[in-house]
Amino acid sequence: MMRRVYLDYAATTPLRLQAKEAMLAALEHFGNPSSVHQYGQAARGLLDGARRQLADLLAVRAERVVFTSGGTEANNLALRGVMAKAPGQTLLVSALEHDCVRQTAAALAQSGVRVEEIPATAAGVIDLAWLTERLQRGDVALVSLMHANNETGVLQPVAEAAALAHAKGALLHTDAVQTVGHCVVEPDALGADLLTFTAHKFGGPKGAGALILKPEVAMLATQTGGAQERNRRGGTENLASVAGLAAALAAALEHLTRETEAALALAAYLERNLPAGVALVAPNSPKVPHVRQLRTPGRKGEDMVLKLDMAGVATSQGSACSSGRVQASHVLQAMGFDLTAAAEGLRLSWGWNSQPTDLAAALAAL
Ligand SMILES: Cc1ncc(COP(=O)(O)O)c(C=O)c1O
């Protein structure tokens, strides 16, 4: 039988055992954390414990955690919530963002919010000179810049952008979906006023994420209802998912040194053994250990993904959300690739349960 290899961790990851066990234990508590009785109190205890654990792991106070249904919702809350409190001001969004930031910014622009795009350079990072100049002109309420790009793995200068934004009275939001659980990420060390992450990218369940925000951030709740999450996100909490999120991050950080070394070794192995005609995207830019984008000039990424899948190797063209649609990557286009070249990307990504033989199989198939 053909051995199947999964190299699409940037899309989603297998559930860690620790997360599964925490979720199964949480499922025993059916109480509503908002109820006064013993059932409610038990559920509340579990929720508060997971919140504290998560906050400790990110070096923030527990009140700063707003649980959401994942990265998409946290990004929506950050952009919509902050801009609702900043009428007449501008939102700056990088050209490299995931569609859940780009489309949210586009929807805000439709409703009258001033939105501008921060361009990127050929190295796959944002143009800091452009950002500096734009901030000088004033009127910016929020800068949204991802921590690492999900298609290329390239790390963005978030701390520098945050310092520039703060000097001009603007807030900084970072989508850290591809770094939390893969690197040491502390919102305060990055200077992020708002930080998004999601559990399923580091061995947690799908549909569970969080927005971490500074207490002084003025933000309007977008999901209104009950007073859950300190009035910042209404709705009965998804207790099992929250428990899985905290347990997955605890496990990821406990094994971070070993898993990072293993991921870097896989990256080095891939880069050393690339077949002729296959190029690494943004070869000289600092990247996360677990994501690499390749290009095969003359071959569509889409076709490569299908052929590799037939050979038993699961990869992706870029962002999972845009797979299934024939389209050129907006990330590669922002880096200066033309339409044809921007459709030739192939993303390989690995993680906590990957083996060197997985990369060897992918290279053989390539
Ligand atoms: C950079 C980035 N942001 C946000 C998301 C969306 O997160 P979720 O799937 O939890 O909504 C993804 C997932 O593909 C991502 O890669």
The ligand as a Gaussian input file, in Angstrom:
#p B3LYP/6-31G(d) Opt

LIG

0 1
 C       -2.017000      33.465000       8.754000
 C       -3.382000      32.911000       9.018000
 N       -4.305000      33.680000       9.605000
 C       -5.535000      33.230000       9.882000
 C       -5.923000      31.957000       9.557000
 C       -7.322000      31.514000       9.866000
 O       -7.406000      30.791000      11.057000
 P       -8.670000      29.836000      11.337000
 O       -8.549000      28.690000      10.389000
 O       -8.549000      29.425000      12.763000
 O       -9.894000      30.660000      11.110000
 C       -5.006000      31.099000       8.928000
 C       -5.394000      29.717000       8.560000
 O       -5.238000      29.294000       7.432000
 C       -3.692000      31.595000       8.668000
 O       -2.769000      30.824000       8.078000

